[in-house]
Amino acid sequence: MHFAAQVTLRFADISTPEAIATATLGAEGIVVTLQPLRREAIEALDGGVKVIGRAGVGLDTIDLVAAESAGLAVVNEPAYGTVEVASHAVALLLSIQRKLTLADRYVRDGWRGRLVLGEVKPVDELTVGLVGCGRIGVAVAEMLRGMVGAVLAFDPVGPQLPEHVERVSTLEELLQRSDAVSLHVPLSPETAGLLSRERFALMQRGAVLVNTARGGLIDEAALAEVLQNGQLGGAALDVFVAEPLPPDSPLLHTPNTVLTPHVAAYSDRSAWRLASWTIEDTVSWIASKDVRNGSVAVRGTR
């Protein structure tokens, strides 16, 4: 990080509007990770705050409308963990499709009886559907190149796709044609509950689902049902509606499920990039209304 002037960082409680008002007194910027900043929190920020730095990719935890109304800029870091998230998604896909947890449990239980894996389609015959094909979706597609039989993508924004990826026109078509579905879209009012009971019914029997995006994209109760009744062959999830996952979640007891605790973006290098880039971009915005590493989701007026 390279700053032209001295910067003071302080860590503080922002769990209530009152705590936020105290924490940001005299501050020019605020940096958050997954802490939510809803309207009441944004309205409680000290009047000197010019920018919110989101240490991460998703912006669903920040009320962007309230930030814009308050004249605040919002910056985030979409590129800090692209390879990490993509490789985690591919690892989850292979682990659930190859039923590695079932095989692991069999060994740990003493190698007794006959291991029944059920249907396991060869990886090179799989059709993988990507819901969302932005930076991370494209990285996943590239990692799958030459490994799987076909890669489909549904993305209404219409980005340029790698030549080996087939664009489909509807989510329904992608669900019907895919042996495995991986989610790579942000959580928004339009995408909340994207995979519902009705859409799970469209998926091929025995298909598997991977989610490294946001838990709110999925109706978790419906997912648990289709895993229990065998409509879906498995699910590998790094994100959940509530985190930590509640102890009474039915997902903890569903068959052929791999669950990881929102760590897809993590590596030694990505953790450093996230911290340094977010602070650098927040300070850079205050100093020059520009960022070096990330993106500007809302351009403030303060």
N, C-alpha and C positions, 0 to 999 in steps of 0.2 A: 504494500500500500504506500502511496506517495501523496502526502498532504502538504500543501503550501503553508498551512498555518497549524498551530497546535489545536488538537481536538480533544475534548474531554468526553469520555464515555462514562455513563453511570448505569448500574443495574437497579431496577426498581419493580415493585409490585404494581400491576396495572389491572387488578382483578375487579375494581369498582371504579365508577366515574370519579369518586373522591380521591382514590389512590392515583388515578391517572392525572388529575389536576395537580396534585402534589408532585408526582414524579416528573412531570414535564415543565414545571415552573422554570422559566428562563431558557428552556431548550429550543433548538431550531429544527430538530428532527427526532423521530422515534423509529426504532427498529423492532419488529416483532417476528416471531416464527409462526407457530400455529395459534397464538393467542388471538381470540376474536376481537375485532374492533368494529362494533356495531355503532349505530347512529349516536346513542347516548354516550358512548366512549369517545367518539370523534368530537362531539360537541363539548366534551370536558377537557380536551387538549388545551394547553396554554396557547394564548394568541400568537406567540412567537414561533410556534411550530409551522414549518413550511412543507415538510415532506414526511411521508410514511414509507419506510423501507421494509419490504416484505422479504424476509430471508427464506426464500423458497420460490416455487413456481406458481402454485394455485393462488387465486385471489378470492376464493369463495368465503374466506374468513373476514374479509374487509368489506364494509359497506361503501362501495365505490361511488354510489350516488351521493351519499352523505359527505364523502371526502371532496367530491367535486363541488358540492354546494358550499362547503366550507373554504374553498379555494386552496385545498391541499393537493400536492402532487403525490402519486403513489408509484413507487418503482419496485420491480421484482427481478428475479434472476432465473429466467427460463432455461438457460444453457448450462447451469453449474453441474448437473448430474445426469446429463442425457445418456451417456454410455452406461452408467451405473443402473439407471432405471430400466433401460432397454435390456441389458444383460440379465437383470433380476427377472424381468418378465419372461425371457426365453428360458431361464433356469427353472422358473415355476412351471412353465408350459411342459418342459421335458420331464420334470419330476412327477407331475400329475398324470401325464399321458403314459409314462413308463411305469407308473404305480410304484415309485421308489419307497414311499412311506410304508406301504403294505409289505413290500419285500424286506425292508429294514425291520419291521415289527416281527416278521416271521423268524428272522435270524435271532433277534433278541429274546424271543420266546422259546428258544431251544431247538429250532430247526425240526420241530415235531410235526408229523402228519404231512399232508400234501399241500404245497402252496398253490392256491387257485387264484390266478391273476385275472381270469376272465378274458374278455376281448381286448387285445392290445394291437392296434393298427400300426403297421410299420411307419416310422417317422417320415420316410420319403414318399409315402402315399397320402400324407395329411394335407387337407386344405385348411389353411389358417386364415381367419377373418380378423382384420384389424378395424376396430371402431375408433376412428380418428387416426389421421396419418400426418400429423405435424412432425416436429423435430424428433420426438421419441418414437412415434409410430414408424417413421422412415428408418430410424436406427434399428428397430426391431426387424423390419422388412429386410434390411441389408444383412443382418445376422442370420436370418432364416434362408437367405439366398443359397440355393444348392442343397439345402438340408431337407426341406419339405417339398411336397408335390406342387403346391400352388399357394399363392398369397393373394387374398382379396382385401380390398379396403373400401370402407364407406366413410366419406368425409364431405359433408355438404359445403364446406368452405372452399373446396376445390383446389387444394395445393397440387403442385407438380409431384407426380408419383414416380418411383423408380420403374424402369422399363419392365421388370419382371412382375410387377404388381398390377392386378386387374381391378379397375375401379367398378364398383357396383352402384346402382342408382338409388337403392333403398336399404335401410337397415334390415328390413324383413328378408330381402333376398340374401343378404350376407349371413343372417342367422340360419336360414334354411340350407345353405350350401356348405357351411363350415363344419369341420370336425373339431376345431378349437377356435375360440373367440377370445381376443385380448382387447381390453379397454384402454384407450389413450385419449380421452376427451376431458375437458375441465368440467367441474360441477357448476351448474348454473340453473336458474329456474326452468330452462328448456330441457336440460339433461337429467334433472333429478328423477330418480325412479325409472331411468331409461330402460333397464331390463326388468320388466314386470312379469307377473304370472302369465299373462297372455303372450308375451314375447318369448318366455322360456318354452312355452308350448310349441313354438315354431322351430326350435332347435332340433337337430338330429338326435335321436335317442342314443345316449352314450357319449355325446359331445362333451368337451370340457371347457371351462371358463377360467380366464386369468384376469385379475384386476390389480393393477399397480397405480391407478389414477386416483379415484376418490370413492369411498364407501357408499356415498349417497347416490351413486349411479345405479345401484342395485336394490331391489326389494329383497332384503335379507331373509325375511320370513318365507317368501315364495321360493327363494334359492334353496333354503334348507329343505323345503318340501320336495322339490324336484330332485335333490340329491338323495333324499331318503327313499323316494319311490322308484329311483333308477332312471328317471327321464334323462337326467344328466349323469355322465360318467364320473365327473369330479370337478372340483373347483380349487384354484390356488389364489389366495387373496393376501395382499399386503396392506389393504386399507379397509376401514369399516365405518359404518354410520356413527357409532360411538367408540371412542378410543380413550383408554384401554377397552378391549372387548369385554362386555359384562359377563360375569361368571354364569349367568343363566342363558346366554346366547345359544340358540339351537345349533349354530355353526360349529360349536365346540364338540358336538356329538354326531356330526354327519360323516358318512363314509367317504373314503378317498378324497380327503380334504387336506391341503397344505396351507397353513396360516403363518404369516410372518408379521412382526409388529411395526409396520410402517417404516421399513428400513431400506426400501428399494434404492433410494438415492444415495445411500451411504457408502463411502470409502474414505480412506485416510485423506486422499487428495480432494475429493468432493467436499468434505467437511471444511477443509481449509478454504477452498474456493468460495463456498457459500458465505462463510463469515467475512472474509476479506473483501469479496466483491460487494456484498450488501453494504458494509460500512463505507467502502470507498465510493460507491454510487450515491449513497445518502449524503455524504459530505460533499461530493462533487455537485450534486443538484443544488445544495444550499449555496455553494460558492459560485457556480456558473450556469445553473439551469441545464445541465448536461450530465449524461452517465457514460461510463467507460465500458461496462461489462454487460449490463442487463437491459431491461426494457422499461419504458415509461407507460404505465397503464392509464394514468390520469395526469394531465398537465395542470398543475396548480396555478393560481394567480397571486399567491402571497409572495 
